[in-house]
Every structure is written in structure tokens, then in C-alpha cells.
Amino acid sequence: MKRLDDYRMTLGNHELVPIMIGGMGVDISNTDLALVAARLGGVGHISDAMVPTVTDRRYKTKYVKGKLAKYKTNVESADKSLVQFDLGELAESQKMHVTKTMERKEGDGLVYINVMEKLGMNNPRETLKVRMESAMDAGIDGITMSAGLHLGTMALIADHPRFRDVHLGIIVSSLRALQLFLRKTKNLDRLPDYIVIEGPLAGGHLGFGQDWAEFDLLKIVAEIRDWLAEQGLTIPLIPAGGVFTGSDAVRAIEAGGVGVQVATRFTVTEECGLPDRVKQEYYKAGEGDIEVNMISPTGYPMRMLKSSPAICSGIRPNCEAFGYLLDSKGHCDYVDAYNRELEKVRDEEKIRVCDKTCLCTHMRKFQCWTCGHYTYRLKDTTVQEANGDYRLLSAEHVFNDYLYSTDDQILLPR
Ligand SMILES: Cc1cc2nc3c(=O)[nH]c(=O)nc-3n(C[C@H](O)[C@H](O)[C@H](O)COP(=O)(O)O)c2cc1C
């Protein structure tokens, strides 16, 4: 049987090892993890989700404190429309995040940034433009547009000097979403450099309804592959979601991919940004401990561990400090849900909000344990220590296991 290392993935003018580590916000796919993928010749992703919060933690900036101080009189108000991000600070923070990553890059691989459209930040157009332009200014190799249809996103950066040299990719979960995207970007005379096709078994938000289980990744890949061929279009396809072994990856390439995007296997690596105690929760999870629910205020279904502290927590919205999910009108579904419960209970201490969660605060604190469907198999990828903990893996070990394994086997750490 073939192994993944028998293939190479060409994106733009770069020949790469066919492994892309997917973006995982907030700082879960962090700089260290992305740099391993690049060093080994593949593609790593950082994420720009909540980037000012990330640079505060990593590089001691004070953006969150400053924003909260500026808007603190609004904390009790249900109307968050006046809480705006300072675009200059946002640019500064994004540039810092990307520069400090790219400065450390070694090897022949690439580092991309995952940019989610659903992070409207109370000013969707302008904040998205600033995030993308600042990432390009700071030398990012590529931008993966995710969590949204991105119908107007490429146009926002069409005047940037790097528009035609930076790699641009889009994540879709259906042919229809891809068709819409290509139709809307046609007049820019610039196709995406790659398309990540994310199936229903992925981690994070899903591009499906609650009927996600009825879809099959490789069928969607074949459908998109055939349609592109009919149109005479050649765009590299990168299947994602549930690619758990090197052999899964080979099957995904044989179905029409040039490489794969993977994430869940890397959540239990030493480099991954999750705290070690959370990595143990991922390891311990059984199949019944994972659910797809609708608590994300984005409106997309999201897969997570049922034991996530984010579920049914009733914390006060934190939009003055964060506010990443506020749409163009300053609206977030969690703010509504929280105020509805506050009205009923009238005691902040006792509030439980189960239909939505404050994703900003909980992602910031690593309390929303989003994960791929096969998280329950992670325990089979390692050994257990005498104290019962599962051993963390190096990202290089997992990367090489994808690359060199055959027959659906997984190499355990020594
Ligand atoms: C913990 C976690 C967080 C994720 N966060 C994001 C994200 O912020 N943006 C995004 O586009 N995809 C996100 N994803 C999806 C991954 O980038 C990837 O496409 C998908 O999980 C691949 O499937 P796999 O996890 O089964 O390998 C996340 C996945 C995980 C496991």
C-alpha cells in the first residue's frame, strides 16, 4: 500500500509535503505547532482569532485592558453597538503575531493564517480587511479563509501589493458554497490557490446543519473534483475532517486531494497551545463523550467534549474586553440569551445559559473543548504513564506518523 510520503503537494510554486495542520483558534494551533509543520516541509497554520488577546498573553501588550477601560461604562448594557476595536491597534497586534512567527520559520514548508469571517468584531468589513492586510504586510505565506462564505473577502484585499503572490485558500463543506464563492470572486481574475474541503467529522465549527452525519467527506471531494474538471478549472483540493491515519490521508488523495488538512491528532502534542490538563481530557474522551451542539453564537454547529466548562455556564458577556463575535450591528446571540436568563433569575450568581455560550471568554480560557469526531481514538496513539496520564507526543512524531505509516497503523511513542 502507498504511504503519504509517496506524494507531494504543489501550492503556488511550492512543492510541499502533503500535510497541512489546520488552524485552531484561539492560539491552539499556535506558532510552535505551525513552525514544526513548516520545518518538516508541510504547511502549518496560526490563527488570528482574538489576536489582541493572544499578543497580550504572549508578548505582554495591553490591548484587552485598554479596550475594557475605554468601554467599562457599557458593561451592564445589553446594547454592545458602541464597543469598537481600534483598527490601528488591531493592525499592530496582527503584525506582531505574524512577524514573531515568521521570524522563527525554518525549512521548506509554509506558514498560513486561518482567518474566520464569523469574527465580525462589530465592524466586519474593516476589521477583516485590517486583519488580512496586516498579515500580508508581516510576511505570512498564505491566508485560509474559514467560518463563512467569504463572498466579499478577496475583494477587500485586491489592492494590496501581495494580492497575487500570497497564497489564498478557502474552506468549504459543499460544492454549492464553492460555486457561490467562485461566482462572487470571478471579476477579480484570481482563483484561490487551494480549496480545503472540510467534511462533517472535523473539529471546530461545521459547515453543515444538524444533519451533518448524513454527509461523507470523500463524496464531497469527488463531487467538487468532477465539477471543477467540467469547468476546466485546476485548483488543488485539500480534504479535511476525520483523516486520522496516514492511510486515511492516502485514500483522501486518491479521491482527488493533493494533500490533507489535519488537526485533532495534533491537539495532544507538546507544542499545541491547549493546557496539558485539557490535552488529558481529549485523551480520556470516549465516543459518547463528544457531541455536536448549537451553543456557538455563530449559528454553526460545533463539535466539542460534553464536559466542556463552556456548556451551560452563565457568565456575564465580556464584549467590552473581547467582543469578537459581535456582528455589524453589535449583536451576539449569547448576549440575548444571557439577558433573557437574567430577566428570569435576577441573580447573576445563579444564571445558567444552556442554549448559547460566551465563546470569546471560554475559548480565551480554553474552556470550550472543541475537537474532531475521532478524538476518542487519541488514546490509541500513545502510551499511558504509571500515574494514569497519557503521554504527550511531539508534533514531529505525529507528522511523521502520517507521512510514513501504512495499513492504518499508528506508531506509538517510544
Ligand atoms: C481544537 C480545534 C479547533 C479548531 N479551530 C478551528 C478554527 O479556529 N478555524 C477553522 O477554520 N477550523 C478550526 N478547526 C478545524 C481544523 O482546522 C481542521 O480543518 C479539522 O479539525 C480537521 O479535521 P480533524 O480534526 O479530524 O483532523 C479546529 C479543529 C480543532 C480540533
The ligand as an SDF file (V2000), in Angstrom:
LIG
                    3D

 31 33  0  0  0  0  0  0  0  0999 V2000
   -9.4120   22.1850   18.7080 C   0  0  0  0  0  0  0  0  0  0  0  0
   -9.8040   22.5610   17.3040 C   0  0  0  0  0  0  0  0  0  0  0  0
  -10.0220   23.9020   16.9980 C   0  0  0  0  0  0  0  0  0  0  0  0
  -10.3410   24.2810   15.6900 C   0  0  0  0  0  0  0  0  0  0  0  0
  -10.4890   25.6040   15.4010 N   0  0  0  0  0  0  0  0  0  0  0  0
  -10.6760   25.9880   14.1160 C   0  0  0  0  0  0  0  0  0  0  0  0
  -10.6680   27.3580   13.7690 C   0  0  0  0  0  0  0  0  0  0  0  0
  -10.4790   28.2330   14.6210 O   0  0  0  0  0  0  0  0  0  0  0  0
  -10.8710   27.7020   12.4730 N   0  0  0  0  0  0  0  0  0  0  0  0
  -11.0560   26.7410   11.4950 C   0  0  0  0  0  0  0  0  0  0  0  0
  -11.2170   27.0950   10.3230 O   0  0  0  0  0  0  0  0  0  0  0  0
  -11.0450   25.4270   11.8020 N   0  0  0  0  0  0  0  0  0  0  0  0
  -10.8390   25.0380   13.0670 C   0  0  0  0  0  0  0  0  0  0  0  0
  -10.7510   23.7010   13.3670 N   0  0  0  0  0  0  0  0  0  0  0  0
  -10.8290   22.7090   12.2460 C   0  0  0  0  0  0  0  0  0  0  0  0
   -9.4360   22.2610   11.7960 C   0  0  0  0  0  0  0  0  0  0  0  0
   -8.6830   23.3150   11.2980 O   0  0  0  0  0  0  0  0  0  0  0  0
   -9.4640   21.1140   10.7670 C   0  0  0  0  0  0  0  0  0  0  0  0
   -9.9070   21.5370    9.5000 O   0  0  0  0  0  0  0  0  0  0  0  0
  -10.2790   19.9040   11.1530 C   0  0  0  0  0  0  0  0  0  0  0  0
  -10.4020   19.7350   12.5190 O   0  0  0  0  0  0  0  0  0  0  0  0
   -9.6370   18.6700   10.5260 C   0  0  0  0  0  0  0  0  0  0  0  0
  -10.2350   17.5030   10.9840 O   0  0  0  0  0  0  0  0  0  0  0  0
   -9.5330   16.5660   12.0970 P   0  0  0  0  0  0  0  0  0  0  0  0
   -9.5150   17.3610   13.3330 O   0  0  0  0  0  0  0  0  0  0  0  0
  -10.4360   15.3760   12.1620 O   0  0  0  0  0  0  0  0  0  0  0  0
   -8.1490   16.2260   11.6320 O   0  0  0  0  0  0  0  0  0  0  0  0
  -10.4600   23.2880   14.6730 C   0  0  0  0  0  0  0  0  0  0  0  0
  -10.2500   21.9440   15.0000 C   0  0  0  0  0  0  0  0  0  0  0  0
   -9.9260   21.5760   16.2890 C   0  0  0  0  0  0  0  0  0  0  0  0
   -9.6860   20.1240   16.6030 C   0  0  0  0  0  0  0  0  0  0  0  0
  1  2  1  0
  2  3  1  0
  2 30  2  0
  3  4  2  0
  4  5  1  0
  4 28  1  0
  5  6  2  0
  6  7  1  0
  6 13  1  0
  7  8  2  0
  7  9  1  0
  9 10  1  0
 10 11  2  0
 10 12  1  0
 12 13  2  0
 13 14  1  0
 14 15  1  0
 14 28  1  0
 15 16  1  0
 16 17  1  0
 16 18  1  0
 18 19  1  0
 18 20  1  0
 20 21  1  0
 20 22  1  0
 22 23  1  0
 23 24  1  0
 24 25  2  0
 24 26  1  0
 24 27  1  0
 28 29  2  0
 29 30  1  0
 30 31  1  0
M  END
$$$$
